[in-house]
Amino acid sequence: MRPVVRALVGLSVAVFSGACATARPERTAATSTRPSEVETKCGGCHATQSAEWDESMHHASFSSPDFQASYREEPLPFCVGCHAPRKADLGMAEGAARGIDCASCHPHADEHDRAARVSHAAARDTAPHEVRDCASCHELTSPGSGTFLQSTVSEHRASSARDVPCASCHMPQHERGKHDHRFRVSRDARFLSHAIALRDVRREPEGVVLTLASVGVGHCYPTGDIFRELFVRAWIETEDGHVVGDVEVALHRDWDAHRRAFGKEHAPIEVGDTRLCNEDRLVRIPGTMAQRVPLVVRVIVDYRRGFEARGGNLAVFESLRIADWQRSLPAKNP
């Protein structure tokens, strides 16, 4: 079990700029006037999947306000490789408009299409089935160094769910047995709320200790890019509503606070990791009246995204409320 996390955990995610940011890559609005191959080719046989993809996070991987906010701050060329992977084939405008499309994830999509025109039986399966199929964009290091900016695949490999394919959670099956292509998990507050639990609330001489844990998650929580956190606010009240103790804790990967250029000698440095991984996380709420009177404990958890952190402050552009718990503690004799 990890040590107790006391008071506010400072957020100091490394912000990367410097030499790489000076050479700004071409950026074109993610718009397109001609039908995409998803509509004209894949959608002919896979209309449901095509419609789901159209409203998915993969489709909006380049055009989404979240990514654009981050990209304006750090317009690094390597970001385009994952967020507009078809740029090399289609050009920047079309690649940005499609984001991560069918051919980005389904190998040999053209061969599949040609075979399907002859016989559906001849069209071999092109769907990614292995965790490694997701690794190209969900396990990556910063350019010029071995520092992992995303380590989701490694986290999955170290978890008890290592044999469960990513699609089992991130692409749940419909009643028809087909996988959902909307990839809504990380924007679904209800789904995210099921992934965290308040295991225990107990008194101690100096206050109240909470035990938080992830539930059914095959990687650390939150995972993905470095600009995410679970923000926990907890406080102790007497029965008449008087607050006698409170705490705020940010659960995230913690980085050095300096702006650094990408490079072996100036790589971002991870200085801590307080996320919910394979162990419970303890959070202490200090409170001088904890032992003498009945208490009410409130715990609120927000899933937050931001594009920059300096001086312990995350510039948040999205926050989802995923937990709001209340627990009663009877009086305890001193």
C-alpha positions in Angstrom: 0.0 0.0 0.0 1.4 3.4 -0.9 2.1 6.1 1.6 -0.6 8.5 2.8 -0.9 11.5 0.5 -1.0 14.7 2.6 -2.7 18.0 1.7 -2.4 19.4 -1.8 -0.3 17.4 -4.3 1.3 20.1 -6.5 0.9 19.7 -10.2 4.1 20.4 -12.2 3.6 18.7 -15.5 6.5 19.5 -17.7 5.7 21.8 -20.6 7.7 21.3 -23.6 8.7 24.0 -26.0 12.1 25.4 -27.1 13.8 24.4 -30.3 11.1 22.1 -31.6 8.4 24.7 -31.1 10.2 27.2 -33.3 9.6 25.2 -36.5 5.9 25.3 -36.6 4.4 22.6 -38.8 1.7 23.4 -41.3 -1.6 23.7 -39.7 -4.8 23.8 -41.7 -8.4 23.8 -40.4 -9.8 20.3 -40.2 -12.4 20.7 -42.9 -13.1 18.9 -46.1 -15.7 19.4 -48.8 -15.4 16.0 -50.5 -16.8 12.7 -49.1 -14.3 10.7 -47.2 -13.5 7.1 -48.0 -15.3 6.2 -44.8 -18.5 7.4 -46.4 -17.9 6.2 -49.9 -16.0 3.0 -49.3 -16.2 1.6 -45.8 -19.6 3.0 -45.1 -21.2 1.0 -48.0 -21.0 -2.2 -46.0 -20.4 -0.9 -42.5 -22.9 1.9 -42.2 -23.4 1.6 -38.4 -19.7 1.7 -37.7 -19.2 4.6 -40.1 -21.9 6.6 -38.4 -20.4 5.9 -35.0 -16.9 6.8 -36.2 -18.3 10.1 -37.5 -19.1 11.2 -34.0 -16.1 9.6 -32.4 -13.1 11.0 -30.6 -10.9 9.3 -33.2 -12.5 11.3 -36.0 -12.0 14.5 -34.0 -8.5 13.6 -32.9 -7.1 16.7 -34.7 -10.0 19.0 -34.8 -11.2 18.7 -31.2 -11.0 21.9 -29.1 -9.1 20.0 -26.5 -6.3 19.0 -28.9 -6.3 22.4 -30.6 -5.9 24.1 -27.3 -2.8 22.0 -26.5 -1.5 22.2 -30.1 -1.6 26.0 -30.1 0.5 26.0 -27.0 3.0 23.4 -28.2 2.8 23.0 -32.0 5.2 20.1 -32.2 5.5 18.2 -35.5 5.4 14.7 -33.8 1.9 15.4 -32.5 0.5 15.3 -36.0 1.7 11.7 -36.5 -1.0 10.4 -34.1 -3.6 13.0 -34.4 -3.6 13.2 -38.2 -1.9 9.9 -39.3 -3.2 10.1 -42.9 -1.4 13.4 -43.6 1.3 11.6 -45.6 -1.2 9.9 -47.9 -3.9 12.6 -48.1 -2.3 16.0 -47.3 -2.7 18.0 -44.2 -6.2 19.4 -44.8 -7.7 16.0 -45.6 -5.7 14.2 -43.0 -6.7 16.6 -40.3 -10.3 16.4 -41.3 -10.4 12.6 -41.0 -8.3 12.4 -37.9 -7.9 8.7 -37.1 -10.0 7.0 -39.7 -10.7 3.4 -40.7 -7.4 2.9 -42.5 -5.5 4.2 -39.6 -6.4 1.3 -37.4 -7.5 -1.4 -39.9 -4.5 -2.8 -41.8 -5.0 -3.7 -45.5 -8.3 -1.9 -45.7 -8.0 -1.4 -49.5 -7.3 -5.1 -50.0 -10.3 -5.9 -47.8 -12.5 -3.6 -49.9 -11.4 -5.1 -53.2 -12.0 -8.6 -51.9 -15.4 -7.7 -50.5 -16.6 -6.4 -53.9 -16.0 -10.0 -55.2 -17.2 -11.9 -52.2 -17.9 -11.1 -48.5 -16.4 -14.4 -47.6 -13.2 -13.4 -49.3 -12.8 -10.2 -47.3 -10.5 -11.2 -44.5 -10.7 -9.6 -41.1 -8.6 -6.4 -40.8 -9.6 -5.5 -37.3 -6.9 -4.9 -34.7 -7.2 -7.5 -32.0 -4.0 -7.1 -29.9 -2.9 -4.5 -27.4 0.1 -3.8 -29.6 -2.2 -2.5 -32.3 -3.0 0.5 -30.1 0.6 1.0 -29.0 1.8 3.3 -31.8 -0.2 6.2 -30.4 -0.8 5.1 -26.8 2.8 4.3 -25.8 5.2 7.0 -26.9 8.3 8.8 -25.8 9.3 12.4 -26.2 11.4 13.1 -29.3 15.1 12.8 -28.6 14.7 11.1 -25.3 13.4 7.9 -23.7 10.9 9.7 -21.5 7.5 8.1 -21.8 4.8 10.8 -22.4 2.2 8.0 -22.6 2.8 4.6 -21.0 -0.7 3.0 -21.3 0.4 -0.2 -22.9 3.1 -0.8 -20.3 0.6 0.0 -17.6 -1.8 -2.5 -19.2 0.9 -5.1 -19.3 1.6 -4.7 -15.6 -2.1 -4.9 -14.6 -4.3 -7.9 -13.8 -6.2 -7.3 -17.0 -3.1 -7.8 -19.2 -4.9 -10.5 -21.2 -8.0 -8.4 -21.9 -7.9 -6.6 -25.3 -8.3 -2.8 -25.2 -11.4 -3.0 -27.3 -13.2 -4.9 -24.5 -13.6 -1.7 -22.5 -13.0 1.1 -25.0 -15.2 -0.4 -27.8 -18.0 -2.3 -26.0 -20.1 -4.6 -28.1 -23.6 -3.8 -29.2 -26.4 -6.3 -28.9 -25.7 -7.2 -32.6 -22.2 -8.3 -31.5 -20.4 -5.4 -33.2 -18.0 -3.1 -31.4 -19.0 0.5 -30.8 -16.7 2.8 -32.8 -17.4 6.0 -30.9 -14.6 5.6 -28.4 -16.6 7.6 -25.8 -15.1 6.1 -22.6 -12.8 9.0 -21.7 -15.7 11.5 -22.1 -18.4 9.4 -20.5 -18.7 10.6 -16.9 -20.9 7.7 -15.9 -18.4 5.1 -17.2 -15.5 7.0 -15.5 -17.4 7.0 -12.3 -17.7 3.2 -12.3 -13.9 3.0 -12.4 -13.2 4.6 -9.0 -14.3 3.6 -5.5 -14.1 4.9 -2.0 -13.0 1.8 -0.3 -12.8 3.0 3.3 -13.2 6.0 5.6 -11.7 5.7 9.0 -10.8 7.9 11.9 -7.2 8.5 13.1 -5.9 10.7 15.9 -5.0 13.5 13.5 -8.1 13.3 11.3 -9.8 11.0 8.8 -8.1 8.8 6.3 -9.8 7.9 2.9 -8.9 4.9 0.8 -9.4 5.4 -3.0 -9.0 2.6 -5.6 -9.6 2.1 -9.3 -12.1 -0.6 -10.2 -11.8 -2.8 -13.3 -9.3 -0.6 -15.0 -6.5 -2.3 -17.0 -4.1 0.6 -16.6 -3.4 3.5 -14.3 -6.2 5.9 -13.8 -6.1 8.4 -15.4 -3.9 7.2 -18.2 -3.2 8.7 -21.6 -1.3 11.9 -22.2 0.4 13.8 -19.4 -2.2 16.6 -19.1 -4.9 14.7 -17.2 -5.6 14.3 -13.5 -8.1 13.2 -10.9 -8.8 16.1 -8.7 -10.0 15.1 -5.2 -11.7 17.5 -2.8 -12.6 16.2 0.6 -13.8 17.7 3.8 -15.1 16.9 7.3 -18.3 18.5 8.7 -20.0 18.4 12.0 -23.7 17.4 11.9 -24.6 21.1 11.9 -22.6 21.8 8.7 -19.5 23.3 10.3 -16.3 22.4 8.4 -13.5 21.2 10.7 -11.0 19.8 8.1 -10.5 19.8 4.4 -7.9 18.7 1.7 -7.4 18.9 -2.0 -5.3 16.2 -3.8 -4.3 16.0 -7.5 -3.7 12.4 -8.7 -1.4 12.6 -11.8 2.1 12.1 -13.1 4.2 14.8 -11.6 7.0 16.5 -13.7 9.6 19.1 -13.2 8.2 22.6 -13.5 10.7 23.9 -16.1 10.0 24.5 -19.7 12.5 22.3 -21.6 13.4 21.6 -25.2 13.1 18.1 -26.4 16.5 16.4 -26.4 18.6 13.9 -24.5 20.2 16.5 -22.3 17.0 18.4 -21.6 14.4 15.7 -21.4 11.4 16.2 -19.1 11.9 14.6 -15.7 9.1 12.7 -14.0 9.3 13.4 -10.2 6.3 11.4 -9.0 3.2 9.5 -9.9 0.2 9.6 -7.6 -2.4 8.1 -9.9 -4.5 5.1 -9.1 -2.5 2.2 -10.5 -2.2 -1.3 -8.9 -2.4 -0.1 -5.3 -4.9 1.8 -3.2 -4.3 5.5 -2.6 -4.6 6.9 0.9 -5.7 10.5 1.5 -5.7 12.2 4.9 -8.1 14.9 5.9 -6.7 16.7 9.0 -9.3 17.6 11.6 -9.0 18.5 15.3 -12.6 17.4 16.2 -12.4 14.0 14.5 -12.5 11.9 17.7 -15.1 13.7 19.8 -18.3 14.2 17.7 -20.3 12.6 15.0 -18.9 13.6 11.6 -20.0 13.7 8.0 -17.3 13.2 5.3 -17.8 14.6 1.8 -15.6 13.5 -1.1 -15.8 14.9 -4.7 -13.7 13.7 -7.6 -13.4 15.5 -10.9 -11.7 14.1 -14.1 -9.8 17.0 -15.5 -7.9 17.9 -18.6 -5.6 20.8 -19.2 -2.9 21.9 -21.6 -0.3 23.5 -19.4 0.9 23.5 -15.8 3.3 25.9 -14.2 3.8 26.7 -10.5 1.4 23.9 -9.5 -1.6 25.2 -11.5 -3.2 23.2 -14.3 -4.9 25.3 -16.9 -8.1 23.2 -17.1 -10.2 23.2 -20.3 -12.5 20.3 -19.3 -13.7 18.9 -16.0 -16.1 16.0 -15.5 -17.7 15.2 -12.1 -17.2 11.5 -11.6 -17.8 11.0 -7.9 -19.7 12.7 -5.0 -19.7 10.6 -1.9 -21.0 11.3 1.6 -20.1 9.1 4.6 -21.2 9.4 8.3 -18.8 8.6 11.1 -20.2 8.1 14.6 -18.6 9.7 17.6 -15.6 7.9 19.0 -14.4 8.0 22.6 -11.0 9.7 23.1 
